[in-house]
Amino acid sequence: MAFRIGWFSTGRDPAARNLLKVVRDDIIHNDVPANIEWVFCHRETGDAPANEEYVQREMFFEMAAEFNIPVATHSHVKFMPELRKLGIQKSASAAEPSPELERWRNLYGDEVVKTIRLLPEVDVIVMAGYMLIIGDPELESLDMINIHPALPWGPKGTWQEVIHQLIDQRADEQGIMVHLVTKELDRGPVISYCRFPINGTEWTSVWKKWDQEISRESSRDEKEQHGLFLKIRHEGEIRELPLLTNAIRELALGRVSVKDKKIWIAENPSQHGVDQTETIEASLIKTRERAGV
């Protein structure tokens, strides 16, 4: 029986469509015994003005329809909006929710779980550009995996926050990991990861420019538009999809499994997963060769 995948996405940009397409194409072209059973989105048609993100989301829904993948939606912006607004106002940040915001997340999470229970059963859910922080109901009821742009023991937070921390630390390397989503942010058991250098001979000139051009007074935008910051992001991005498709293959072939909120490799529980650096680098070489680079 094929390994069954659920897909959580906000569908807000071309990257969301690319994630879905690349994983689906890999399953088809490499005869991976897996299938994307459905997509869930926390936004829906008609729940907001037709801005650019709305248009991109409609394109995402259309792509899923072309692939014959059912889409289920439950708009978070239409769910108890006054409680959500109050919760946001009282919260220090999205990662530090007020009691009101946490209550809203859990109430909305109950509705999400009810929606998922009406869909075909899946073995795991891939969070692919899902921009809403989930609550306890989803964490407790669903097995979800996520891509995080750091090594298993590396920085937490968004990809921007990770890169800022790595630069501040003058780190020698960055990583990408695919991990099980748990209550502890970016610290769930890991399926696999890869690492790559962000320092050394090939990086000397761009680090030198950073030291010359960026100071404590530099704005966040100036830092994030700098060549060093963009180069680190690029090197991470090109490894994310190969690592995700590799992880899905490992799950589909039964070499890795998710049981009891743990990752199991060769019948043993694993916290940090498998270092797939050599495999990912080999796949990048093949990609460059096909592109004639």
C-alpha positions as CSV (number, residue, x, y, z in Angstrom):
1,M,0.0,0.0,0.0
2,A,1.3,3.5,-0.9
3,F,2.5,5.8,1.9
4,R,-0.2,8.4,2.4
5,I,0.7,12.0,2.7
6,G,-1.4,15.0,3.9
7,W,-0.2,18.5,3.0
8,F,-0.5,21.7,5.0
9,S,0.2,24.9,3.2
10,T,-0.7,28.6,3.3
11,G,-0.3,28.6,-0.5
12,R,0.7,32.3,-0.4
13,D,3.5,32.4,-3.0
14,P,5.2,30.6,-6.0
15,A,7.4,28.7,-3.5
16,A,4.3,27.0,-2.1
17,R,3.4,25.8,-5.6
18,N,6.9,24.7,-6.3
19,L,7.1,22.6,-3.1
20,L,3.9,20.7,-4.1
21,K,5.0,20.2,-7.7
22,V,8.5,19.0,-6.9
23,V,7.4,16.5,-4.3
24,R,4.6,15.2,-6.6
25,D,6.9,15.0,-9.6
26,D,9.5,13.1,-7.5
27,I,6.9,10.6,-6.4
28,I,5.8,10.0,-10.0
29,H,9.1,10.1,-11.9
30,N,11.0,7.9,-9.3
31,D,8.2,5.4,-8.6
32,V,8.1,6.3,-5.0
33,P,5.3,4.3,-3.3
34,A,3.6,7.3,-1.9
35,N,0.6,9.6,-2.7
36,I,-0.4,13.1,-1.7
37,E,-4.0,12.4,-0.5
38,W,-5.1,16.0,0.2
39,V,-4.1,19.6,0.9
40,F,-5.3,21.6,3.9
41,C,-5.2,25.4,4.0
42,H,-6.1,27.8,6.8
43,R,-7.4,30.3,4.3
44,E,-10.2,30.0,1.8
45,T,-11.6,31.6,-1.3
46,G,-13.4,34.9,-0.5
47,D,-12.1,35.4,3.1
48,A,-10.0,38.4,2.2
49,P,-9.5,41.2,-0.4
50,A,-8.0,40.1,-3.6
51,N,-4.4,41.2,-2.9
52,E,-1.3,39.5,-4.4
53,E,-1.2,36.8,-1.7
54,Y,-4.9,36.0,-2.4
55,V,-4.1,35.7,-6.1
56,Q,-1.2,33.4,-5.4
57,R,-3.3,31.2,-3.1
58,E,-6.0,30.9,-5.8
59,M,-3.2,29.7,-8.2
60,F,-2.1,27.2,-5.6
61,F,-5.7,25.9,-5.3
62,E,-5.9,25.6,-9.1
63,M,-2.6,23.7,-9.3
64,A,-3.9,21.2,-6.7
65,A,-7.0,20.8,-8.8
66,E,-4.9,20.1,-11.9
67,F,-3.1,17.4,-9.9
68,N,-6.4,15.9,-8.8
69,I,-5.5,16.6,-5.2
70,P,-8.5,17.5,-3.0
71,V,-8.2,20.8,-1.1
72,A,-9.9,21.3,2.3
73,T,-10.0,24.8,3.9
74,H,-11.0,26.3,7.2
75,S,-10.4,30.1,7.3
76,H,-8.6,31.2,10.5
77,V,-9.5,34.8,9.8
78,K,-13.2,34.0,10.0
79,F,-12.9,32.0,13.2
80,M,-13.6,33.9,16.4
81,P,-12.0,37.0,15.1
82,E,-12.5,39.1,18.2
83,L,-10.8,36.6,20.5
84,R,-7.9,36.3,18.0
85,K,-7.6,40.1,17.7
86,L,-7.5,40.4,21.5
87,G,-5.0,37.6,21.8
88,I,-2.6,39.3,19.3
89,Q,-2.9,42.6,21.0
90,K,-1.9,41.1,24.4
91,S,0.9,38.9,23.0
92,A,4.5,39.9,23.2
93,S,5.1,38.1,19.9
94,A,3.7,35.2,17.9
95,A,6.1,32.9,19.7
96,E,5.1,34.3,23.1
97,P,1.3,34.1,23.0
98,S,-1.0,35.6,25.6
99,P,-3.5,33.3,27.3
100,E,-6.2,34.6,25.0
101,L,-4.1,33.9,21.8
102,E,-3.2,30.4,23.1
103,R,-6.9,29.7,23.8
104,W,-7.8,30.9,20.3
105,R,-5.2,28.7,18.8
106,N,-6.4,25.6,20.6
107,L,-10.1,26.3,19.8
108,Y,-9.2,26.8,16.1
109,G,-6.9,23.7,16.4
110,D,-10.0,21.6,17.5
111,E,-11.7,22.7,14.3
112,V,-8.7,21.8,12.1
113,V,-8.5,18.3,13.7
114,K,-12.3,17.9,13.0
115,T,-11.8,18.8,9.4
116,I,-8.8,16.5,9.0
117,R,-10.8,13.6,10.5
118,L,-13.3,14.0,7.6
119,L,-10.5,13.5,5.0
120,P,-8.9,10.2,4.0
121,E,-6.5,8.9,6.6
122,V,-2.8,9.6,6.1
123,D,0.5,8.3,7.5
124,V,2.1,11.8,7.9
125,I,1.4,15.4,7.2
126,V,4.0,17.6,5.5
127,M,4.0,21.2,6.6
128,A,5.1,23.0,3.4
129,G,5.0,26.7,3.9
130,Y,2.2,26.6,6.5
131,M,2.5,30.0,8.1
132,L,0.0,29.7,11.0
133,I,1.4,28.5,14.4
134,I,-0.5,25.4,15.4
135,G,-2.1,24.7,18.7
136,D,-2.1,21.7,21.1
137,P,-4.9,19.8,19.3
138,E,-3.0,19.5,16.1
139,L,0.3,18.6,17.9
140,E,-1.4,15.9,20.0
141,S,-3.6,14.4,17.2
142,L,-1.6,14.6,14.0
143,D,1.9,13.4,13.0
144,M,3.4,16.4,11.2
145,I,6.9,16.9,9.7
146,N,8.5,20.2,8.9
147,I,11.6,21.6,7.1
148,H,13.8,23.8,9.3
149,P,16.8,25.7,8.0
150,A,19.3,24.7,10.7
151,L,21.1,21.7,12.1
152,P,19.2,19.7,14.7
153,W,21.1,21.4,17.5
154,G,21.3,24.8,15.7
155,P,19.3,28.1,15.9
156,K,15.6,28.2,16.3
157,G,13.1,30.5,14.6
158,T,12.3,31.7,11.0
159,W,15.0,31.3,8.3
160,Q,15.8,35.0,8.7
161,E,16.2,34.6,12.4
162,V,18.4,31.6,11.9
163,I,20.7,33.4,9.5
164,H,21.0,36.4,11.7
165,Q,22.1,34.2,14.6
166,L,24.6,32.3,12.5
167,I,26.2,35.5,11.2
168,D,26.4,36.9,14.8
169,Q,28.1,33.7,15.9
170,R,30.4,33.7,12.8
171,A,29.4,30.1,12.4
172,D,31.4,27.8,10.1
173,E,28.3,25.9,8.8
174,Q,24.6,25.8,8.4
175,G,22.2,22.9,8.0
176,I,18.7,21.9,6.9
177,M,16.6,19.3,8.7
178,V,13.3,17.5,8.3
179,H,11.8,16.9,11.7
180,L,8.7,15.9,13.6
181,V,6.7,18.9,14.8
182,T,6.4,19.0,18.6
183,K,5.5,21.5,21.3
184,E,9.2,22.5,21.5
185,L,9.9,24.9,18.6
186,D,12.3,23.5,16.0
187,R,13.5,20.7,18.3
188,G,11.3,17.7,17.4
189,P,12.9,14.3,16.6
190,V,14.8,14.5,13.2
191,I,14.3,12.3,10.2
192,S,17.4,13.6,8.4
193,Y,19.6,16.6,7.9
194,C,22.4,18.0,5.8
195,R,25.1,20.5,6.5
196,F,27.1,22.9,4.3
197,P,29.9,25.5,5.0
198,I,29.2,29.2,5.3
199,N,32.8,30.1,6.1
200,G,36.2,29.2,4.5
201,T,38.0,30.1,1.3
202,E,35.0,30.5,-1.0
203,W,33.3,32.7,1.6
204,T,36.2,35.0,2.6
205,S,35.4,37.9,0.2
206,V,31.7,38.1,1.1
207,W,32.5,37.9,4.9
208,K,35.0,40.7,4.3
209,K,32.4,42.9,2.6
210,W,30.0,42.2,5.5
211,D,32.6,43.5,8.0
212,Q,33.2,46.6,5.8
213,E,29.6,47.4,5.0
214,I,27.5,46.3,8.0
215,S,27.7,47.7,11.5
216,R,25.6,47.6,14.7
217,E,23.7,50.6,13.3
218,S,22.7,48.8,10.1
219,S,19.0,48.2,9.7
220,R,17.5,44.7,9.5
221,D,16.6,45.3,5.9
222,E,20.2,46.3,5.1
223,K,21.5,43.1,6.6
224,E,19.0,40.9,4.9
225,Q,19.8,42.4,1.5
226,H,23.5,42.0,1.9
227,G,25.4,39.5,-0.3
228,L,26.5,37.4,2.7
229,F,22.9,37.0,4.0
230,L,21.6,36.2,0.5
231,K,24.3,33.7,-0.2
232,I,23.6,31.8,3.0
233,R,19.9,31.8,2.2
234,H,20.5,30.6,-1.4
235,E,22.8,27.7,-0.2
236,G,20.1,26.6,2.2
237,E,17.2,26.9,-0.3
238,I,18.8,24.7,-2.9
239,R,19.1,21.9,-0.4
240,E,15.6,22.1,1.1
241,L,13.7,20.3,-1.6
242,P,16.3,17.5,-2.1
243,L,16.3,16.8,1.6
244,L,12.5,16.8,1.8
245,T,12.0,14.5,-1.2
246,N,14.7,12.2,0.3
247,A,13.0,12.1,3.6
248,I,9.6,11.3,2.0
249,R,11.3,8.4,0.1
250,E,12.8,7.0,3.3
251,L,9.4,7.1,4.9
252,A,7.6,5.6,1.9
253,L,10.1,2.8,1.7
254,G,9.8,2.1,5.4
255,R,13.4,2.8,6.3
256,V,12.2,5.5,8.6
257,S,8.9,5.6,10.5
258,V,6.8,7.8,12.8
259,K,5.4,6.0,15.8
260,D,4.3,7.3,19.2
261,K,5.5,10.9,18.4
262,K,9.0,9.5,17.8
263,I,11.2,9.0,14.7
264,W,12.3,5.4,14.3
265,I,15.3,4.4,12.2
266,A,16.1,0.7,11.8
267,E,13.6,0.0,14.6
268,N,15.4,2.3,17.0
269,P,14.2,5.7,18.2
270,S,16.3,8.6,16.9
271,Q,16.5,12.2,18.0
272,H,19.0,13.7,15.5
273,G,18.2,11.5,12.5
274,V,20.5,10.6,9.6
275,D,23.2,12.9,8.1
276,Q,22.3,12.9,4.4
277,T,25.0,15.5,3.4
278,E,26.7,13.3,0.9
279,T,23.4,12.2,-0.7
280,I,22.2,15.8,-1.0
281,E,25.5,17.1,-2.4
282,A,25.5,14.4,-5.0
283,S,22.0,15.3,-6.0
284,L,23.0,19.0,-6.4
285,I,25.9,17.9,-8.7
286,K,23.5,16.0,-10.9
287,T,21.2,18.9,-11.0
288,R,24.0,21.2,-12.1
289,E,25.2,18.8,-14.7
290,R,21.7,18.5,-16.2
291,A,21.5,22.3,-16.3
292,G,24.9,22.5,-17.9
293,V,26.3,24.6,-15.1
